[in-house]
Amino acid sequence: MGGVLTSEAVAQRLGRNVFKARRRAGFSQEELGELACIHQTHIGYIEVGQRVPRVDTLIKLASALAVGVEELLAGIEWVVPAPTRPGSFAAQPPIPPAARKVFPDALR
């Protein structure tokens, strides 16, 4: 597989990260659920890799565990298949001050 994670592998990695952070914090699934306002069953599904949490749930978990979201996402990354892709966002360089003076109407 060459280091590329499948969706199932992503769910399992994320679940393992949540499990480790919860154990380090000393919480049961029930206690974490109460702190994060998430049902303990949902936490269990996340930890065993049966569910991938939504962003808001991930933020709640990280806050309740007093860790950064990046810790829960450790080992997971998106690999872009090519440097540029149609329809993707790209940062444009700022317009230099000299160009603003030469073409002021073009910037309105």
OpenMM code with the backbone's topology and positions (N, CA, C; nanometers):
from openmm import Vec3, app, unit

residues = "MET GLY GLY VAL LEU THR SER GLU ALA VAL ALA GLN ARG LEU GLY ARG ASN VAL PHE LYS ALA ARG ARG ARG ALA GLY PHE SER GLN GLU GLU LEU GLY GLU LEU ALA CYS ILE HIS GLN THR HIS ILE GLY TYR ILE GLU VAL GLY GLN ARG VAL PRO ARG VAL ASP THR LEU ILE LYS LEU ALA SER ALA LEU ALA VAL GLY VAL GLU GLU LEU LEU ALA GLY ILE GLU TRP VAL VAL PRO ALA PRO THR ARG PRO GLY SER PHE ALA ALA GLN PRO PRO ILE PRO PRO ALA ALA ARG LYS VAL PHE PRO ASP ALA LEU ARG".split()
positions = [
    Vec3(0.0819, -0.1203, 0.0000),
    Vec3(0.0000, 0.0000, 0.0000),
    Vec3(0.0850, 0.1248, 0.0000),
    Vec3(0.2137, 0.1157, 0.0252),
    Vec3(0.3043, 0.2287, 0.0095),
    Vec3(0.2840, 0.3430, 0.1068),
    Vec3(0.2310, 0.3185, 0.2265),
    Vec3(0.2152, 0.4258, 0.3235),
    Vec3(0.0893, 0.5074, 0.3058),
    Vec3(0.0104, 0.4797, 0.2027),
    Vec3(-0.1138, 0.5528, 0.1804),
    Vec3(-0.2229, 0.4862, 0.2632),
    Vec3(-0.2966, 0.5658, 0.3406),
    Vec3(-0.4004, 0.5117, 0.4263),
    Vec3(-0.5336, 0.5046, 0.3527),
    Vec3(-0.6063, 0.3949, 0.3705),
    Vec3(-0.7424, 0.3844, 0.3188),
    Vec3(-0.8351, 0.4531, 0.4172),
    Vec3(-0.9605, 0.4710, 0.3800),
    Vec3(-1.0570, 0.5327, 0.4722),
    Vec3(-1.0684, 0.4524, 0.6001),
    Vec3(-1.0666, 0.3202, 0.5887),
    Vec3(-1.0735, 0.2346, 0.7069),
    Vec3(-0.9499, 0.2538, 0.7954),
    Vec3(-0.8332, 0.2620, 0.7333),
    Vec3(-0.7100, 0.2822, 0.8090),
    Vec3(-0.7084, 0.4197, 0.8765),
    Vec3(-0.7650, 0.5194, 0.8092),
    Vec3(-0.7737, 0.6536, 0.8689),
    Vec3(-0.8616, 0.6484, 0.9928),
    Vec3(-0.9768, 0.5821, 0.9828),
    Vec3(-1.0678, 0.5708, 1.0966),
    Vec3(-1.0000, 0.4983, 1.2127),
    Vec3(-0.9252, 0.3937, 1.1820),
    Vec3(-0.8569, 0.3186, 1.2870),
    Vec3(-0.7462, 0.4001, 1.3518),
    Vec3(-0.6689, 0.4735, 1.2715),
    Vec3(-0.5608, 0.5564, 1.3264),
    Vec3(-0.6180, 0.6666, 1.4150),
    Vec3(-0.7211, 0.7326, 1.3671),
    Vec3(-0.7846, 0.8380, 1.4450),
    Vec3(-0.8405, 0.7808, 1.5755),
    Vec3(-0.9056, 0.6663, 1.5661),
    Vec3(-0.9610, 0.6029, 1.6853),
    Vec3(-0.8538, 0.5677, 1.7868),
    Vec3(-0.7427, 0.5177, 1.7384),
    Vec3(-0.6319, 0.4836, 1.8293),
    Vec3(-0.5774, 0.6091, 1.8967),
    Vec3(-0.5673, 0.7182, 1.8206),
    Vec3(-0.5198, 0.8445, 1.8786),
    Vec3(-0.6149, 0.8954, 1.9866),
    Vec3(-0.7455, 0.8854, 1.9616),
    Vec3(-0.8441, 0.9288, 2.0616),
    Vec3(-0.8337, 0.8392, 2.1854),
    Vec3(-0.8242, 0.7092, 2.1630),
    Vec3(-0.8125, 0.6144, 2.2739),
    Vec3(-0.6905, 0.6466, 2.3609),
    Vec3(-0.5746, 0.6666, 2.2975),
    Vec3(-0.4521, 0.6956, 2.3733),
    Vec3(-0.4656, 0.8256, 2.4525),
    Vec3(-0.5214, 0.9285, 2.3888),
    Vec3(-0.5369, 1.0570, 2.4572),
    Vec3(-0.6341, 1.0439, 2.5745),
    Vec3(-0.7395, 0.9665, 2.5564),
    Vec3(-0.8367, 0.9468, 2.6643),
    Vec3(-0.7733, 0.8718, 2.7809),
    Vec3(-0.6979, 0.7687, 2.7520),
    Vec3(-0.6330, 0.6911, 2.8577),
    Vec3(-0.5292, 0.7763, 2.9319),
    Vec3(-0.4524, 0.8564, 2.8568),
    Vec3(-0.3538, 0.9457, 2.9209),
    Vec3(-0.4220, 1.0445, 3.0142),
    Vec3(-0.5401, 1.0924, 2.9716),
    Vec3(-0.6134, 1.1888, 3.0538),
    Vec3(-0.6816, 1.1225, 3.1732),
    Vec3(-0.6911, 0.9898, 3.1697),
    Vec3(-0.7508, 0.9175, 3.2821),
    Vec3(-0.9024, 0.9149, 3.2823),
    Vec3(-0.9643, 0.9336, 3.1654),
    Vec3(-1.1100, 0.9349, 3.1562),
    Vec3(-1.1639, 0.8015, 3.1074),
    Vec3(-1.2823, 0.7662, 3.1547),
    Vec3(-1.3564, 0.6565, 3.0939),
    Vec3(-1.4273, 0.7147, 2.9713),
    Vec3(-1.4828, 0.6287, 2.8879),
    Vec3(-1.5592, 0.6786, 2.7737),
    Vec3(-1.6789, 0.7597, 2.8221),
    Vec3(-1.7396, 0.7164, 2.9295),
    Vec3(-1.8549, 0.7882, 2.9850),
    Vec3(-1.8148, 0.9280, 3.0321),
    Vec3(-1.7024, 0.9367, 3.1047),
    Vec3(-1.6566, 1.0672, 3.1546),
    Vec3(-1.6216, 1.1605, 3.0397),
    Vec3(-1.5522, 1.1076, 2.9394),
    Vec3(-1.5181, 1.1902, 2.8228),
    Vec3(-1.6450, 1.2355, 2.7520),
    Vec3(-1.7407, 1.1445, 2.7403),
    Vec3(-1.8673, 1.1790, 2.6769),
    Vec3(-1.9377, 1.2936, 2.7468),
    Vec3(-1.9369, 1.2908, 2.8796),
    Vec3(-2.0009, 1.3986, 2.9555),
    Vec3(-1.9292, 1.5307, 2.9334),
    Vec3(-1.7959, 1.5277, 2.9350),
    Vec3(-1.7190, 1.6514, 2.9152),
    Vec3(-1.7359, 1.7087, 2.7747),
    Vec3(-1.7413, 1.6198, 2.6753),
    Vec3(-1.7469, 1.6644, 2.5357),
    Vec3(-1.8887, 1.6723, 2.4810),
    Vec3(-1.9889, 1.6366, 2.5644),
    Vec3(-2.1291, 1.6350, 2.5202),
    Vec3(-2.1479, 1.5411, 2.4005),
    Vec3(-2.0900, 1.4222, 2.4111),
    Vec3(-2.0980, 1.3200, 2.3075),
    Vec3(-2.1364, 1.1900, 2.3779),
    Vec3(-2.2250, 1.1124, 2.3200),
    Vec3(-2.2657, 0.9871, 2.3828),
    Vec3(-2.1468, 0.8912, 2.3882),
    Vec3(-2.1342, 0.8199, 2.4980),
    Vec3(-2.0206, 0.7297, 2.5166),
    Vec3(-2.0159, 0.6215, 2.4096),
    Vec3(-2.1304, 0.5802, 2.3579),
    Vec3(-2.1323, 0.4794, 2.2514),
    Vec3(-2.0640, 0.5330, 2.1263),
    Vec3(-2.0879, 0.6606, 2.0960),
    Vec3(-2.0249, 0.7228, 1.9792),
    Vec3(-1.8730, 0.7272, 1.9976),
    Vec3(-1.8285, 0.7582, 2.1182),
    Vec3(-1.6846, 0.7584, 2.1471),
    Vec3(-1.6274, 0.6187, 2.1259),
    Vec3(-1.6988, 0.5182, 2.1705),
    Vec3(-1.6551, 0.3802, 2.1502),
    Vec3(-1.6421, 0.3460, 2.0027),
    Vec3(-1.7402, 0.3869, 1.9227),
    Vec3(-1.7342, 0.3620, 1.7780),
    Vec3(-1.6148, 0.4330, 1.7150),
    Vec3(-1.5866, 0.5544, 1.7594),
    Vec3(-1.4716, 0.6290, 1.7071),
    Vec3(-1.3425, 0.5559, 1.7436),
    Vec3(-1.3308, 0.5149, 1.8691),
    Vec3(-1.2069, 0.4527, 1.9162),
    Vec3(-1.1756, 0.3204, 1.8454),
    Vec3(-1.2764, 0.2457, 1.8060),
    Vec3(-1.2501, 0.1184, 1.7372),
    Vec3(-1.2469, 0.1344, 1.5858),
    Vec3(-1.2608, 0.2579, 1.5378),
    Vec3(-1.2487, 0.2839, 1.3946),
    Vec3(-1.3739, 0.2545, 1.3146),
    Vec3(-1.4891, 0.2473, 1.3808),
    Vec3(-1.6139, 0.2244, 1.3079),
    Vec3(-1.6775, 0.3540, 1.2593),
    Vec3(-1.6369, 0.4657, 1.3170),
    Vec3(-1.6889, 0.5965, 1.2753),
    Vec3(-1.5752, 0.6977, 1.2722),
    Vec3(-1.5861, 0.7898, 1.1793),
    Vec3(-1.4935, 0.9039, 1.1738),
    Vec3(-1.5745, 1.0254, 1.2180),
    Vec3(-1.5288, 1.0957, 1.3219),
    Vec3(-1.6084, 1.2074, 1.3737),
    Vec3(-1.6100, 1.3270, 1.2798),
    Vec3(-1.7174, 1.4036, 1.2910),
    Vec3(-1.7261, 1.5311, 1.2192),
    Vec3(-1.6266, 1.6281, 1.2830),
    Vec3(-1.6026, 1.7371, 1.2173),
    Vec3(-1.5062, 1.8361, 1.2661),
    Vec3(-1.5472, 1.8898, 1.4026),
    Vec3(-1.6742, 1.9216, 1.4217),
    Vec3(-1.7161, 1.9765, 1.5507),
    Vec3(-1.6966, 1.8747, 1.6633),
    Vec3(-1.7185, 1.7481, 1.6346),
    Vec3(-1.6970, 1.6431, 1.7338),
    Vec3(-1.5493, 1.6288, 1.7655),
    Vec3(-1.4658, 1.6384, 1.6637),
    Vec3(-1.3213, 1.6304, 1.6834),
    Vec3(-1.2727, 1.7447, 1.7730),
    Vec3(-1.3264, 1.8624, 1.7521),
    Vec3(-1.2897, 1.9786, 1.8342),
    Vec3(-1.3362, 1.9594, 1.9780),
    Vec3(-1.4578, 1.9082, 1.9961),
    Vec3(-1.5076, 1.8811, 2.1312),
    Vec3(-1.4187, 1.7801, 2.2035),
    Vec3(-1.3818, 1.6736, 2.1330),
    Vec3(-1.2964, 1.5712, 2.1933),
    Vec3(-1.1611, 1.6300, 2.2327),
    Vec3(-1.0998, 1.7040, 2.1411),
    Vec3(-0.9688, 1.7631, 2.1694),
    Vec3(-0.9765, 1.8572, 2.2897),
    Vec3(-1.0804, 1.9390, 2.2951),
    Vec3(-1.0952, 2.0325, 2.4071),
    Vec3(-1.1142, 1.9590, 2.5390),
    Vec3(-1.1993, 1.8581, 2.5391),
    Vec3(-1.2243, 1.7825, 2.6615),
    Vec3(-1.0995, 1.7079, 2.7077),
    Vec3(-1.0168, 1.6654, 2.6130),
    Vec3(-0.8937, 1.5922, 2.6457),
    Vec3(-0.7749, 1.6853, 2.6696),
    Vec3(-0.7953, 1.8153, 2.6495),
    Vec3(-0.6903, 1.9163, 2.6660),
    Vec3(-0.5702, 1.8875, 2.5768),
    Vec3(-0.5989, 1.8507, 2.4521),
    Vec3(-0.4949, 1.8296, 2.3511),
    Vec3(-0.5336, 1.9088, 2.2266),
    Vec3(-0.4397, 1.9282, 2.1384),
    Vec3(-0.4692, 1.9925, 2.0119),
    Vec3(-0.5312, 1.8926, 1.9148),
    Vec3(-0.6112, 1.9410, 1.8248),
    Vec3(-0.6719, 1.8546, 1.7232),
    Vec3(-0.5628, 1.7817, 1.6453),
    Vec3(-0.4476, 1.8469, 1.6269),
    Vec3(-0.3385, 1.7843, 1.5517),
    Vec3(-0.2885, 1.6571, 1.6198),
    Vec3(-0.3006, 1.6501, 1.7523),
    Vec3(-0.2604, 1.5277, 1.8219),
    Vec3(-0.3555, 1.4128, 1.7884),
    Vec3(-0.4830, 1.4438, 1.7759),
    Vec3(-0.5803, 1.3406, 1.7406),
    Vec3(-0.5664, 1.2989, 1.5944),
    Vec3(-0.5121, 1.3884, 1.5125),
    Vec3(-0.4938, 1.3586, 1.3700),
    Vec3(-0.3524, 1.3116, 1.3366),
    Vec3(-0.2708, 1.2897, 1.4374),
    Vec3(-0.1313, 1.2490, 1.4146),
    Vec3(-0.1269, 1.1212, 1.3310),
    Vec3(-0.0412, 1.1229, 1.2303),
    Vec3(-0.0248, 1.0070, 1.1437),
    Vec3(-0.1220, 1.0021, 1.0280),
    Vec3(-0.2065, 1.1038, 1.0158),
    Vec3(-0.3051, 1.1100, 0.9076),
    Vec3(-0.2783, 1.2358, 0.8267),
    Vec3(-0.2650, 1.2213, 0.6974),
    Vec3(-0.2470, 1.3387, 0.6115),
    Vec3(-0.3033, 1.3105, 0.4737),
    Vec3(-0.3347, 1.4133, 0.4053),
    Vec3(-0.3847, 1.4035, 0.2689),
    Vec3(-0.2663, 1.4144, 0.1747),
    Vec3(-0.2540, 1.3195, 0.0843),
    Vec3(-0.1458, 1.3220, -0.0137),
    Vec3(-0.2049, 1.3691, -0.1452),
    Vec3(-0.1592, 1.4827, -0.1905),
    Vec3(-0.2094, 1.5396, -0.3148),
    Vec3(-0.1508, 1.4621, -0.4322),
    Vec3(-0.2351, 1.4146, -0.5254),
    Vec3(-0.1835, 1.3336, -0.6350),
    Vec3(-0.0965, 1.4100, -0.7345),
    Vec3(-0.1135, 1.5413, -0.7441),
    Vec3(-0.0346, 1.6218, -0.8374),
    Vec3(-0.0173, 1.7615, -0.7776),
    Vec3(0.0891, 1.8333, -0.8186),
    Vec3(0.1113, 1.9672, -0.7616),
    Vec3(-0.0048, 2.0631, -0.7861),
    Vec3(-0.0684, 2.0566, -0.9029),
    Vec3(-0.1833, 2.1433, -0.9306),
    Vec3(-0.2987, 2.0559, -0.9745),
    Vec3(-0.4160, 2.0944, -0.9342),
    Vec3(-0.5355, 2.0194, -0.9687),
    Vec3(-0.6419, 2.1168, -1.0149),
    Vec3(-0.7190, 2.0823, -1.1174),
    Vec3(-0.8269, 2.1708, -1.1613),
    Vec3(-0.9258, 2.1968, -1.0483),
    Vec3(-0.9655, 2.3205, -1.0347),
    Vec3(-1.0635, 2.3566, -0.9352),
    Vec3(-1.0109, 2.3725, -0.7943),
    Vec3(-0.8806, 2.3602, -0.7746),
    Vec3(-0.8250, 2.3743, -0.6408),
    Vec3(-0.7941, 2.5210, -0.6125),
    Vec3(-0.7878, 2.5523, -0.4854),
    Vec3(-0.7528, 2.6882, -0.4460),
    Vec3(-0.6023, 2.7060, -0.4523),
    Vec3(-0.5589, 2.8226, -0.4897),
    Vec3(-0.4165, 2.8546, -0.4909),
    Vec3(-0.4009, 2.9965, -0.4390),
    Vec3(-0.3003, 3.0186, -0.3586),
    Vec3(-0.2742, 3.1527, -0.3057),
    Vec3(-0.2089, 3.2367, -0.4134),
    Vec3(-0.2626, 3.3531, -0.4345),
    Vec3(-0.2054, 3.4456, -0.5312),
    Vec3(-0.1097, 3.5391, -0.4590),
    Vec3(0.0039, 3.5720, -0.5227),
    Vec3(0.0962, 3.6653, -0.4575),
    Vec3(0.0320, 3.8034, -0.4448),
    Vec3(0.0672, 3.8782, -0.3418),
    Vec3(0.0101, 4.0116, -0.3265),
    Vec3(0.0522, 4.1031, -0.4415),
    Vec3(-0.0324, 4.1999, -0.4713),
    Vec3(-0.0015, 4.2965, -0.5767),
    Vec3(0.0999, 4.3955, -0.5212),
    Vec3(0.2150, 4.4104, -0.5904),
    Vec3(0.3166, 4.5034, -0.5396),
    Vec3(0.2657, 4.6479, -0.5417),
    Vec3(0.3107, 4.7317, -0.4464),
    Vec3(0.2657, 4.8718, -0.4398),
    Vec3(0.2888, 4.9479, -0.5704),
    Vec3(0.3975, 4.9187, -0.6418),
    Vec3(0.4252, 4.9895, -0.7679),
    Vec3(0.3169, 4.9609, -0.8706),
    Vec3(0.2684, 4.8396, -0.8773),
    Vec3(0.1636, 4.8039, -0.9734),
    Vec3(0.0317, 4.8702, -0.9366),
    Vec3(0.0082, 4.8921, -0.8090),
    Vec3(-0.1142, 4.9575, -0.7655),
    Vec3(-0.1192, 5.1015, -0.8160),
    Vec3(-0.0025, 5.1669, -0.8214),
    Vec3(0.0040, 5.3056, -0.8684),
    Vec3(-0.0120, 5.3127, -1.0196),
    Vec3(0.0399, 5.2135, -1.0918),
    Vec3(0.0353, 5.2155, -1.2382),
    Vec3(-0.1040, 5.1798, -1.2884),
    Vec3(-0.1713, 5.0862, -1.2243),
    Vec3(-0.3021, 5.0388, -1.2699),
    Vec3(-0.4076, 5.0546, -1.1589),
    Vec3(-0.4329, 5.1740, -1.1100),
    Vec3(-0.5262, 5.1879, -0.9967),
    Vec3(-0.6689, 5.1472, -1.0316),
    Vec3(-0.7142, 5.1712, -1.1548),
    Vec3(-0.8513, 5.1367, -1.1914),
    Vec3(-0.8721, 4.9853, -1.2019),
    Vec3(-0.7688, 4.9107, -1.2292),
    Vec3(-0.7813, 4.7653, -1.2436),
    Vec3(-0.8012, 4.6973, -1.1095),
    Vec3(-0.7755, 4.7682, -1.0020),
    Vec3(-0.7854, 4.7073, -0.8698),
    Vec3(-0.9167, 4.7359, -0.8015),
    Vec3(-1.0090, 4.7977, -0.8704),
    Vec3(-1.1395, 4.8317, -0.8091),
    Vec3(-1.2413, 4.7264, -0.8361),
] * unit.nanometer
topology = app.Topology()
chain = topology.addChain("A")
for resn in residues:
    res = topology.addResidue(resn, chain)
    for name in ("N", "CA", "C"):
        topology.addAtom(name, app.Element.getBySymbol(name[0]), res)
